[in-house]
Amino acid sequence: MTNATTAQIFWWVALPYLTLGVFVVGHVWRWRYDQFGWTSRSTQLQERRLLKWGAPIFHYGTFAAIAGHVIGVLIPERWTHAVGIPEPVYRWFSAGAGTLAAVLVIGGITVLATRRLFVPRVRATTAGIDYVALVLLLIVVLTGIAPTIGVNLLGHGYDYRATVAPWFRGLFSGSPDIQAIAHAPLIYQIHATAAWMVWGVWPFSRLVHAWSYPLWYLWRPYIVFRSRKATHPNEPGTGGRKWRKIGVPY
């Protein structure tokens, strides 16, 4: 933290740790005192057509974006060099895959936001914190896609693995590189800040349903399904119950 100003220390050290603390404590509190609210509050009954397209697109794009961040931010640059991946190859692959993921996420957010804003029955079920989370997610996506396309794909490129990545990994080892992130382009700083804000509001929004993925499906016992195919009664002379006229005893 040498030569770091008070503002830089707060913004790039205190604020991330604060939001991480809120993320952990908030989830514990939510689970203990609001288990009935631990849900996505599905609005499928209010509107299905847009949800059918928006939800899968958003979730698939989000999974791809998370995978890209794991590779690009959590895995050190020297590791990719060690396995023989040149920097230009990595940059083009990262930019191409990141662009595809971002387009999916933006498309999904657009559809889902349209539902929440313009479908009255869906809008009535939306809390204010959910709008905050949606806006923050949109900021994260836009500030991520802009440098991905404008700088890394079409421009001269920027090696964020030499600035943003060391700072981020340092937060988990207790030695964040403040100068590295403080001298990164502004759009990367906004992207990182909005991401921390998402972590801060996560426990109090419907985003908590992300931790309710039914993994127990993987080891649950088999379920026996019985056929609903219509069966005809036995014909006379074939055994079983026979046809008879009304009023005639067996």
HELIX and SHEET records of a PDB file:
HELIX    1   1 THR A    6  ILE A    9  1                                   4    
HELIX    2   2 PHE A   10  ALA A   14  3                                   5    
HELIX    3   3 LEU A   15  TYR A   33  1                                  19    
HELIX    4   4 GLN A   35  GLY A   37  5                                   3    
HELIX    5   5 ARG A   49  HIS A   69  1                                  21    
HELIX    6   6 VAL A   70  LEU A   74  3                                   5    
HELIX    7   7 GLU A   77  ALA A   82  1                                   6    
HELIX    8   8 GLU A   87  PHE A  118  1                                  32    
HELIX    9   9 PRO A  120  ARG A  123  1                                   4    
HELIX   10  10 GLY A  128  PRO A  147  1                                  20    
HELIX   11  11 THR A  148  LEU A  153  3                                   6    
HELIX   12  12 TYR A  160  ALA A  162  5                                   3    
HELIX   13  13 VAL A  164  SER A  173  1                                  10    
HELIX   14  14 ILE A  178  ALA A  182  1                                   5    
HELIX   15  15 LEU A  186  VAL A  201  1                                  16    
HELIX   16  16 TRP A  202  PHE A  204  5                                   3    
HELIX   17  17 ARG A  206  SER A  212  5                                   7    
HELIX   18  18 LEU A  215  LEU A  218  5                                   4    
END                                                                             
